[in-house]
Amino acid sequence: MKAWLFLILFLSVACMRDTSTPEGALKDFVESRLGHVVTREFVLDRVTGNMMQSFKNMSDEDFSKFADMRTIKKESFKVLSKSCQDKKCFMTYSVAYTTDKNEKKSFNSEVKKIAELNLVEGKWLIADVSNIKTYHESLEAINPLE
């Protein structure tokens, strides 16, 4: 009986997201958004600096467009490189995803980005994200009149 309890406890801890590392904090932020709608509080708890100020100043309409990613389904997340100092990390990462339209895949996409994360009060927060490359492949004809 004790072995089962230990196994269940071990599996539940292993499945939790590790946000105590810069990689874990970035992965948690990206994967928590894909396929979901997030709140402003969710985002503000994970960002700092200019990025935090941008989200605070964003109109409700613009934020709701940013926050609603229900049609996006993650294919992969990879940290390609990282350069860290004591309280600052720069990570190059890629995210591959599909965009669904009417329950059907309409786009395959891959984005490469650089994220700056800062250690603030023992927690890794995203300070800035910049795009390097974006690739979209349409799986159906694009109607420019829509």
N, C-alpha and C positions, 0 to 999 in steps of 0.2 A: 504494500500500500504506500509506504514512504517513497519507494522508487517511482511510482506513478506520479505522486505529488511533485517530486523533484523534477521529473521529466516535463511535466506541464509548466512548472515555474520556469525552467530553463528555456523552453520553447517560447513562452510569452515574452521573456526578456530578450531573447535573440531576435524576435520579430519586431521589437520596438525600434524606432528610428533613432540613430545616434546623432544628436545635434551638437554634441560637445566638440566635434572636429569641424574645420571649415568645409570639408567635403560632405560631411553628414548634414550640416546646416543648409548648404546649397541644394543637395539632393532632396532633402525634405521639402524645401520651398518649391522647387520645380515640380516634383511628383505630387505634392499636395494640391497644386493648382490644376494640373492636367486632368481633364474630364470632370471638373467640379466648378462650383461657384464659390469664391472665397469672400470673406468680409474685409472691410477696411482694417479692422482691428487685427485680423490674422496677418495682413501684410505689414502693418505698422509694428507688430511685435517682432518682425524678422528683418527690418531694414534700419538704416541709420544715416546720418548726415544729409547730404543734398537729396538723396533718394527719398528719405523720410519726409523732407519738406515738400518735395514734389507730390507725393501721395496725399499729404495733408491739404495741399492747395488745390488738388484735382477736384473738379466738379463731380457731383454725384452721378451725372449722366456719363461722363468720361470714365469714372471709376467702374461703373457697372459694365461698360464695354470691356474694360481691362479684366475684370474679375470673372466674367462668364466664359469659361472654357469647356463647357459641357460637350461640345462637338469635337473636341480634340482628344485623341487617344494616344498615349505614349507607346512608342516602339522601343526606344532605348535612351539611356542617359549615360554619358561617359565623361569622366574628367580626363582630358588629354594631357594637361601639364599643370604644374603648380609651382609657385615661387612664394615662399613664406618667410616672414621675419617674425619678431616677437608677437606683435599684435596686429599684423596686417598680412593678408594673403591675396595673391592674384592667381586665379585659376582660369585656364582655357578649357571649355567644355563644349560638348555637342549634345543636342537633343533631337532625336528623330521621332516624328509623330505622323498620324494620319488625321485628316479632317473628314468628318462624316456629314453627309447632307442627306436628309430623309432616310436615315438608317443604312446608307450606302457610302462606301469610301469614295471621296471625290478628289482628294489630294494626298500625296505623300510629300512630306517636308523634312528637311534637316536644317538646323541652324547651329552655327558655331558662334560662341560668345566668350567674352572675357568678363569675369566677375571679380570685383574687389570686395573682400570681406574683412571686417575689423572686429577685433576682440573687445567687447564692451561689457564691463562688469561680469566677466566670466562666460559670456555668451557670444558666439560668432554671429554677426549681423552683416547683411549685404549693404555695402555702401554705394556701389555703382555697378552697372552692367552695360557693356557696349557690344554691338554686333560686329562680327568679323565677316560672316558669309551666311547667306540664306539661299536655300535651294527648294523650289516647289515644283512638283511634277503633277500636272493635272491628269486625272484618270478618266475624265470625260470632257466633252467639248465645252468650251467656255462661252457663255452667252453674255456679251458686253452690255446688253440692254437690261439685264436683271439688276 
